[in-house]
Amino acid sequence: MLPPNFLAQLLPKDWSSHDQTEKTLFKSFIAYAAADAFGAFYEFNGVPAVVPNQLKAKPNWPFGGISDDTALTILTLISLSENSPEAAASIFLELLRMNVEKLRGLGPTTRAALGLEVKAKEVESVGATNGGLMRTCLVAMAFEKKDERDTWLRALISVTHKSETAIQSALELGDIVYSRELNLLELKEGGFPEGIPNTSGETLIAVKVLLSRSKNLEEVIRSACLLGGDTDTTAAVSSAIYSFWHPESDELFTLPWLGDVNWSELENVPEALSALYRRARK
């Protein structure tokens, strides 16, 4: 199935000239961004009783807008065009500083790394948040070999997230991408009454649960939102991995609200995807 016309602007080249690897990576990226936009409405807005299969408007947020999850992922993917992990990390930090005013919903660890104000209630979580795991999810898909994958992920994560807990959570997520071995840890007894926090360990557990229980992409996205808390991140990461695991499926393109995502605000996506494709070929 061809991608809908409104996604054409994001393709680095004509769809028919993409091979299966590139198509899989493209769909994983689109699933990530779409789930991010869908989950933004529910982010830290309590634990919903129901989640309809439609994009909802969030106060003080552009309708269908992505969060920092997708924006930071794009900047991270662009850095993959560099020749070494160290150079990529340096370029990412430079891009981050250049684009900081465009980023909505930056987490406390990234804000701290940039010297920006961090809310008093968030100071304690600085370093252990899920920002590193979130923005390197798609990076992991470019590196099938674990040693190489771990080296690149560690370099790109530690630019902002110095905590070994945050780094190890991201490395484990990278392993899951290729091994599909979830080693499932159930949500703690009673779950998280206030939703999934934005800490890396809890986010990793939530992603494992969603991937183990969901039967299709729609269920992944809506179930992530039903968990409450950091819904855009859990939905985005889980959806990207689910899509990567099901390369033959085009169910993503049939989501009824996909065209409501504000795709026009995603800058530099062709450049980011081209870098991801090239890195996956090396």
C-alpha positions in Angstrom: 0.0 0.0 0.0 1.2 3.5 -0.9 1.5 6.0 2.0 -1.3 8.6 1.9 -0.6 11.8 -0.1 -0.1 13.9 3.0 3.0 11.9 3.9 4.6 12.3 0.5 6.5 15.4 1.7 8.3 13.3 4.3 9.7 10.7 1.9 13.4 11.2 0.9 12.5 9.7 -2.5 9.7 8.1 -4.4 8.0 5.3 -2.5 8.5 2.8 -5.3 12.2 3.2 -5.2 12.4 2.2 -1.5 13.5 -1.3 -0.6 11.9 -3.2 2.2 14.4 -2.0 4.8 13.7 1.7 4.0 9.9 1.1 3.9 10.0 -0.5 7.3 12.1 2.3 8.8 9.8 4.9 7.3 6.7 3.3 8.7 8.4 3.0 12.1 9.1 6.7 12.1 5.5 7.6 11.0 4.1 5.3 13.7 6.3 7.0 16.3 5.3 10.5 15.3 1.6 9.7 14.9 1.4 8.0 18.3 3.3 10.9 19.8 0.7 13.4 18.5 -2.2 11.1 19.5 -0.8 10.6 23.0 0.0 14.3 23.6 -3.6 15.0 24.7 -3.5 12.4 27.5 0.0 13.2 28.7 -0.1 13.7 32.5 -3.8 14.3 32.3 -5.0 11.6 34.7 -5.8 8.0 33.8 -8.6 8.0 31.2 -11.5 5.6 31.4 -11.8 5.4 27.7 -9.7 6.4 24.7 -11.7 6.9 21.4 -10.0 6.2 18.2 -9.6 9.8 17.2 -7.1 12.7 17.6 -8.2 15.1 20.3 -7.4 18.8 20.7 -5.2 19.7 23.6 -5.4 23.1 25.3 -2.6 25.4 24.4 -1.3 22.9 21.9 -1.6 23.0 18.1 -4.1 20.4 16.9 -2.3 17.3 15.8 1.0 18.7 16.9 4.0 16.5 17.9 5.9 16.8 21.2 9.6 17.0 21.9 9.7 13.2 21.5 9.5 13.4 17.7 11.3 16.7 17.4 14.3 15.4 19.3 14.2 12.1 17.5 14.5 13.9 14.2 17.6 15.9 15.4 19.1 12.6 16.7 18.6 10.9 13.4 20.2 13.7 11.5 23.3 13.2 13.6 23.7 9.7 12.2 25.2 11.2 9.1 28.4 11.7 11.1 31.3 9.2 10.8 31.6 8.4 14.5 29.4 8.2 17.6 31.4 11.1 19.2 30.9 13.3 16.2 27.2 12.5 16.1 26.8 13.3 19.8 28.5 16.7 19.2 26.3 17.5 16.2 23.1 16.5 18.1 24.0 18.9 21.0 24.6 21.7 18.5 21.3 21.0 16.7 19.5 20.9 20.1 20.8 24.3 21.1 19.9 25.7 17.7 16.4 24.4 17.8 15.5 24.7 21.5 13.0 27.5 21.0 11.0 25.3 18.6 10.7 22.3 21.0 7.5 21.8 22.9 7.4 19.9 26.2 11.2 19.4 26.9 11.8 17.1 29.9 13.8 18.1 32.9 17.0 16.3 32.1 17.3 17.8 28.6 16.4 21.2 30.0 19.1 20.9 32.7 21.6 19.8 30.1 20.9 23.1 28.2 21.1 25.2 31.3 17.4 25.9 31.3 15.1 26.2 34.3 13.9 23.0 35.9 10.8 22.9 38.1 11.5 22.3 41.7 9.4 19.2 41.8 11.4 17.8 38.8 14.9 18.4 40.1 15.1 15.0 41.7 14.3 13.2 38.5 17.0 14.9 36.4 19.3 12.3 34.8 16.9 9.4 35.3 14.2 10.5 32.9 13.2 8.7 29.7 14.4 11.3 27.2 17.5 9.3 26.1 15.4 6.1 25.6 12.8 8.1 23.8 14.9 9.8 21.2 17.2 6.8 20.4 14.5 4.3 19.9 14.7 4.6 16.1 18.5 4.9 16.2 18.6 1.4 17.5 16.9 0.1 14.4 19.9 1.1 12.3 22.3 -1.2 14.2 21.7 -4.9 14.2 25.1 -5.7 15.8 24.8 -5.2 19.6 28.3 -3.8 20.2 28.0 -1.2 17.6 24.5 -0.3 18.6 25.4 0.1 22.3 28.4 2.3 21.4 26.3 4.7 19.3 23.4 4.7 21.7 25.5 5.4 24.8 27.3 8.3 23.0 24.0 9.9 21.9 22.2 9.4 25.1 24.9 10.6 27.5 25.0 14.0 25.8 22.0 14.8 27.9 21.4 11.8 30.2 24.4 10.9 32.3 22.6 8.5 34.6 23.6 4.9 34.1 20.0 3.9 34.8 18.8 6.0 31.9 21.5 4.7 29.6 21.0 1.0 30.5 17.2 1.3 30.0 17.9 2.6 26.5 20.4 -0.1 25.7 17.9 -2.7 26.8 15.3 -1.2 24.6 17.7 -1.4 21.7 18.2 -5.1 22.5 14.4 -5.6 22.5 14.1 -4.0 19.0 16.1 -6.9 17.5 15.7 -9.8 19.9 12.0 -9.3 20.6 12.7 -10.9 24.0 10.7 -8.8 26.4 11.7 -10.6 29.7 8.4 -9.2 30.8 8.3 -7.4 34.1 4.6 -6.7 34.9 3.6 -3.4 36.2 3.9 -3.3 39.9 0.9 -4.5 41.9 -1.9 -2.0 41.5 -0.1 -0.5 38.5 0.6 3.2 38.5 -2.6 4.9 39.8 -1.4 8.3 38.5 0.0 6.9 35.2 3.4 6.0 33.9 6.0 8.5 35.2 8.6 9.9 32.8 11.4 7.9 34.4 13.3 5.5 32.1 12.9 2.3 34.1 9.1 2.6 34.4 8.8 3.7 30.8 10.7 0.6 29.7 8.4 -1.6 31.7 5.3 0.0 30.2 6.7 -0.5 26.7 7.3 -4.2 27.4 3.7 -4.6 28.7 2.2 -2.8 25.7 4.2 -4.9 23.2 3.3 -8.2 24.9 -0.4 -7.5 25.2 -1.4 -5.6 22.0 -2.7 -7.3 19.0 -2.5 -4.5 16.5 -1.1 -0.9 16.2 -4.3 0.8 17.1 -4.4 -1.2 20.3 -0.8 -0.3 21.1 -1.6 3.4 20.8 -4.8 3.5 22.7 -3.6 1.1 25.4 -0.6 3.4 26.0 -3.0 6.3 26.6 -5.2 4.2 28.9 -2.1 3.7 31.2 -2.0 7.5 31.7 1.1 9.5 32.7 3.7 10.0 30.0 1.4 8.8 27.3 3.0 10.4 24.3 6.4 8.7 25.0 5.0 5.2 25.8 2.7 5.4 22.8 5.5 6.6 20.4 8.2 4.2 21.4 5.9 1.1 21.6 4.3 2.0 18.2 7.6 2.4 16.5 8.9 -1.0 17.7 5.6 -2.7 16.9 5.8 -1.4 13.4 9.4 -2.5 13.1 8.4 -6.0 14.2 5.6 -6.1 11.6 7.2 -4.8 8.3 4.6 -6.5 6.1 1.7 -4.6 7.8 0.2 -1.4 6.4 -2.4 -0.9 9.1 -0.6 2.3 10.0 -1.8 3.9 6.8 -5.4 3.0 7.6 -5.6 4.8 11.0 -8.7 7.1 10.5 -7.0 10.0 12.3 -3.6 9.8 10.6 -4.3 12.7 8.3 -5.2 14.9 11.3 -1.5 14.8 12.5 0.1 18.1 11.7 2.7 16.6 9.4 3.6 20.0 7.9 5.4 21.0 11.1 7.9 18.2 10.9 11.0 19.8 9.5 14.0 18.1 8.1 12.4 14.6 8.1 13.7 13.6 4.6 17.2 14.5 5.9 16.7 12.6 9.1 15.4 9.5 7.3 18.1 9.5 4.7 20.7 9.5 7.5 18.9 6.6 9.2 18.7 4.6 5.9 22.4 5.2 5.1 23.4 4.1 8.6 21.3 1.0 8.5 23.2 0.0 5.3 26.7 0.3 6.8 
